[in-house]
């Protein structure tokens, strides 16, 4: 990703951490109040672990990242968040509408 930065903005020393995965994000509008929808400001990360993979979430993520379309949908790694619930002024500006963001990890390669 360093190549994406202009030359003058690149760090002068190598990064000490490895590049992490990227994410694909989908934004969905939901009709209803947060209370009616049963949503909150909490972030939820779904880890792909079950009896099928010995409850090994790391293996589940590795399997998902190596072949995301080949894994059972119940073993997809993703996060769900409701940013509208984090904005105290949201309900006054947009009554009965909320935003849901779903994030799925993806390879940057």
Secondary structure, 3 states (H helix, E strand, C coil): CHHHCCHHHCCCCCCCCCCCCEEEEEEEEEECCHHHHCCCCCCEEECCCCHHHCCCHHHHHHHHHHCCCCCCHHHCCEEEECHHHHCCCHHHHCCCEEEEEEEEEECCC
